[in-house]
Amino acid sequence: MGHCPQDDRGGPDPHLGRYAARTAGMTASEIRALFAVASRPEVVSLAGGMPHLAALPLEELAAQSARIIAEEGLTALQYASAHGLPLLREQICEVMALEGVAARPDDVVVTVGSQMGLDLVARLFCDPGDVVVAEGPSYVGALGSFAAYQAEVVHVPVDGHGLVPDGLRAALRQARNAGRRVKLLYTVPNFHNPSGVTLADGRRAEVLEICRAFGVLVVEDNPYGLLGFDGRVRPALHSLDPENVVYLGSFSKTFAPGLRVGWVLAPHPVREKLVLAAESAMLCPPTLNQMIVSRYLATQDWRGRIESFREIYRERRDAMLDALEEYLPPGCAWTEPDGGFYVWVKVPEGVDTKAMLPRAVAARVAYAPGTGFYTNGLGSRRMRLSYCYPTPERIREGVRRLAAVLEAEPALAHASAAAGPGRTAGRRALAPEAV
């Protein structure tokens, strides 16, 4: 008698034979599994990318939300268009204009967070067996969406200047020679999740030209683009090639993730199908949430608040880098992001970050192991550390705890004993080719 898989309560799953074949690719991500542990107050979580919300004017937002319901409740609590509220779509175009995007409100589709937008794009373009090329490492939520539609992700190398054009060209050529259909390039060009690197300005046009030449649509996921620490906003890929780039945006990192308001900006023919797909998935995005975001953009100094977020995250980035420099043992290296939420850390040979995670949690610190950001088994010597949520003091304590766990790993402890006393760390940023 064969093994009968169990449900999450420990019993056999009576629906096993009923599921669609595509559910075989639907597995809980390593990142999601961390949240229950990382939310414990005694654990310093360097794992999740939760934004810092304490800087928001909560009392004023509460009053505005109450006024929306009191004065416009018959609209705010009613069904609406799957396209999204017209005023909000106009305001979204103003936000994207900061990145050089010249957009029309009609080509914007409001979604329940940019994750839903990504899922809709995958639904529209990916047949089973199709290929999606993406950075290696890549955002875990994207990997889950592509797996759910039975597409194969082929990773493209990343260095300190972002996606490597020659690696992209080689991956596309290899897929074409093998008779594979590459549908999409999925990329996070600004302050990449998880590596923290940014696609160099000089590479952006080249990447777009390569995709044009191979007939590949570009999906630009850009939740962090306005959070650069130098105040400079990079040109969106969509601004350089609007007819071959689908842009995914979100208010989760610059306002409030709990409202779940994102958007897709797509070439007009794609937009038509996106609206139909959105209708079938949700009927319409929540009207009240859209109105709260719209009122915030209309009445608050949202640009000034983004500036304040930049300062908060820059301070925390600096605290993270300083703590890594002080505490991590020799053999470690890391990226130095110019914005966003994440540092990508390489650990010494012989250390497996996934295997080490339970020992780190026992030491009351959490991180995201690197294997969750690949589909091909790589990443065992990498980890993602997030500096966006903890205070600088908590970041420093978390890194100190993490360093102690690393020092105790058998491979590293043996090497440390052999090296003897007096070793010094020194600055250890990851070399551009080593991301």
N, C-alpha and C positions, 0 to 999 in steps of 0.2 A: 504494500500500500504506500503510495507516494506521500511526500510531505505536503501538508496543507498550510499555506501561509496564514499568519495570524493577523487580527486587527490590532489597533492600538490598546485594546483592553486585554489582550492576551488570548482571545479565543480565535477559532478558525474563521476565515472570511467567507461567508456563504455566497458572496457575489463574485467570486474570483473568475468564474467562467463568463461573466457578463461584460467585463470591462473592455473598452476599445483597445486595440493593439498599441495605440500611441501612449497609453498610460504606463507602459513599461519604462518609458523615459522620465516619468514623473517621480522624483525622489526628493526628500527633504534636503535642502542645502545645509552644508556644514555651518554656514553663517546663521541661518534661522535657528538651528539647534542650540546655538550659543546664547540666544537672548534670555532664555529662562535662567541660565546660570549667571549670566553677566548682570542681570537685574538685581541680584542679591546685594544688599548694601555693603557687606564686608568685602566684596570682590571689586577691585579696580578694573573696570572694563575698558580695555583698549581695543575692543573688538568691533562694536557696532558704529555705524556712521550716523549717529543721532545728532542733529544740529542743536546749538545752544539757543534755547527759547527765552531765557530769563531777560534778555534785552528787549523783548517785545512789550508794548504798552498794553498789558492784559486788561486792565480796568477799562481803558478806552475801547478796546476791541469788544469787550463784553457789552458795553453800552451801545456801541454801533450795531452789534448783532441783535440786541433787543429791539432797537429802533427799526431794523430791517423787518423783523417779524411783526412788530406792532403796526408799522406803516405800510409795508408791502407784503404782508404775510400771505395774501391770496395768490401772489405770484411766487414768492420765495418757497412756499410749501407745495407747489403744484408741479406737474410734469412740464417739461420744456423740450426744446429741440435737441436731438443727438449731436448737432453741430456745436452747441454751446451758446451762451448768451452773446448777442451781438456786441454789447458794450465791452464785455470782458475780452472778446477777440480783438477789438480795436486796441485795447490797453496792452494786450500781449504783443501786438505788433510794435508798440512803443518800446516795450522792454527789449525785444529782439533788435530794434534799431540801434541800441547801444553796441551791438556786435556787428554792425554793418549790414544787417538783413533788411532788405526792402520787401516787406510782405504785405499782402492784402488780407483783410479780415476773413474774406470768403475762403481762403486757403488754409485757415487755422481750424483745427478740430480739437475741442476741449475734451480731455480724458480724465479718468479717475486716477490721477498720478501718471507720471511718464511711463511707469511700468506697464500700465494698461495700453498706452500707445505703442510700446514696444511689442506687446503681445499681439495687438491688432495688425501691426506691420508683418510680424512673423506669420500670422494666419493668412494674410493676403498673398504673401510671396513664397512661402516655403511648402513644397511638397515633400513627402517622405523620400529621403535619399539625396535631396538637394544639399549643396554645400554653402555654408556661411563662413567667410573669413573674418577673423577678429584678432585683436591683440592677444598675445600670450605673455602675461596673464590677462584675464578679462573679467568684467563685472559678472558676478555670480548669478544675478537675476536674469541677465540676458542669456546666459548659458542654459538656464532652466527653461526659458521660453522657447529657445530653438530646439531643445531636446523634446519638449512637449509636442512640437510639430514634426518631429522625427527628421530634423535636419542635422547634418554633421558639421560640427565646428572645426575648422582648420585654423590653428593659431599661427599668427605672423609675428616675427621677432619685434621686440621693443628695446630701445636703448634710451640713454639719457635725454634724447631729443624726440622721443615719441616713436610711433610706428616707423619701421625701417622700409623705405620705398623699394629697395632692391629685394627685400624679403617678401613684400607684397607681390611684386612682379613675378618672382620665382614661384610663389604658391599658386598664383592664378595660371601661370603657364603650365605648371605640373598638373593642375586639375584639368585644364583644357586638353592636354595631351592624353590624359587618362579617360577622356570622354565624360567627365563629371560636369554637372551644371552648377556654376557658382552664381547664386542669386544676389547675395548682399555682402558688402563690407560693413561690419558693425564696429564703430569706433567711438571711444570717449576721448576726444582730442585735447581737452583742457583739464589739467590736474587729475589725471587718469585714476580711476578706481579699478584696481587697488594700488598701482605703482606710484601714483603721485606725479608722474612726468607729464610734460606738455608737448604736443606736436609742434615742432619748430615752424615758424612762419615760412621759411624757405622750402619746407617739405609739403606744405598744404596743397599748393597747385600741382605738384608732382604726383601726389597720391590721387588727386581727382583726375588727372590726365590718365593715369594707369587704369583706373576704374572705367573711365570712358572707353579706353581702347579695348578693354576686355568685356564691355557690355555689362558691367556690374553696378547695381544701385548702391549708393552710400547711405547708411543710416548713422546720423550724427547724434549721439546722446550727450547732452551738454547741461547737466544740472549744476555744474560748478563754475561755469564760464565767467560769472561776474564776481567771483571770489578770489581774484588774484591779489597777492599781497603787495605787488608793486603798483597797484591801481590801474595798470594797463589792461585793456580789454582786447583780447585777440580776435581777429576776424573769423566769424563763423564759416565753416566749410560751405554752408548753404549760401552765404553771401558771394562766394566765388563760383558756384555752379548750381544755381537754384533749380535747374531742370533735372538734375541727377542726384540730388541730395534730399533725403527726408530728415527733418530736424525734430528731435524730441526735446521738449523743455518741461520745466517743473517749477512750482513755487515751494517745493518741499525744503530746499536748502536756503532759500532767500526769504522765506516767510514762515509757513507752518506746514509740516508734513502731515499732521493729523487731518487737515482739510482735504487732502488727496485731490488736488487740482493740478493737472499737467496739461500738456497740449502736444499736438503734432502739426508741424507745418510741412505740407507736401505739395509736389507738383499737382496741378489742377486735376488731371485724370485720376491720380492716386487718391486725392482728397474725396472724390465722389465715392469710391469704393470704401474708404475709411469710414465715412458717415454711415454707409449701409452696415458695415461690420460693427460699428459702435451701437447702432440701433438693435442689432440682433444680440449683442452682449449685455446691454444695460438699459435699453430704451433711451435714457438720457443721463448725463452726469448730474449730480445733486445740485439743484437750483440754488438752495440756500448757501451752500459752500461757495458756489461761484459768485454770488452776490456779496458775500463777506470779503472775498479776495478783491472783487471789483471796487467795493467801497474803501478798502484799505489802500488800493492804488490811487484812488481819487482824492483821498483826504489826508493821507499820511505822507511824510517825507521818506518814501521807500528807498530812494537813492541814498539818502543820508544814512538810513538804517543799514543798507548793504555796506556802506563805508565802515560803520561801527562793527558789523560782523567781520569784515576783513581784519580790523585791528584785533578783535577778540581771537580770531583763529590764528593770526600771525603770532600773537603772544604765546598761544598754546603750541603752535608749531615749534617756536624757538625753545620752549620748555622741553618739548619732546627731544629735539636734536641735542640740546645740552645734556639731558639725562642719558641719552644713548651714548654720547661721547664719554661721559663720566663713568657709567656703570657697565656697559656691555663688555664682555671679554674679548680678547684678541681673536681675530678670525671672523668677526661680524662686520657687516657693511650695510649701508642703507642709502636710500634716495633722499634728496633734499628738495622737497616740493616748493614751488613758488606760489601755491594757492591750494584751495580745496581742503580735504579732510585727512589725507592718508600719507603714511610713510611705509615703504616697502623694505623689509629687512631680510638680509641674507645671513644665515647662521653657519657656523663652522661645519666642515665635512664630518659626517657621522651622526649629526643631529637631525632627527625627523620631527618637524614641528607639529604634525598631526599626532604622532605618538606621544609627544611631550605635553600636549594640551591638558590631559587630566592631571598631570603633576603640577602644571601651572595653576589650574583652578584650585587644587588643594592648597597651593601657596597664596591663594586669593588674588590672582590676576588672570585676566582673560585676553586673548588675541584671536585673530582669524588665521588659521593655518593656510599656507599657500596652495595646497592641493585643491582647495575648493574653487580656485580661480582658473583652473585648467580642465580640459576634458580628456587629456591624454596622459594623465598620471604624473605630470611634472609638478614642481612646486614644493617638494618635501623639505627643501632647505630654505624655504621662504615663509615669511609671515607678514600679514598686514596689521599695522598699528594705527589706530585712529586717535587723533588728538582733539577732535571737535567738541566732545561732550565733557570730559573731566576737567576740573580746574587744573591750573599749572602745578599746584602742590600734589594733587592726586596723580597727575601724569608722572611726576618725578618719583612718587612712591611706587606706582605701578611698574615703572621701568626698573627700579631697584629690586623689586620682588622678581621680576622676569629675569633679571641678570643672575640672581641667586639660583633660580631654577636651571638656567642654562649652565652655570658653573658646575651644577651637580649632575648634569647629564654624563653618563659613563664615558662616552668618547671624549668629551671635553675635559672631564675631571682627570682622565688618564693623561691627556696631553698637557694639562696644566701642571700636574705633578712632575712630569718629565722636564718641563721648562724651568721649574724652580722659581724662586722669588725674584723680584725686581723687574718683572715684565711691565712694559708701558703700552698704553693703548694707542694714543695718537688719533688724529682725525681720520675717519674711515668712511667717507662717502663712497657709494657704489660707483665704479667706473662706468662711463656712458654705455659701453658695450655689454655690461654685466647685469642689466636690469632683469 
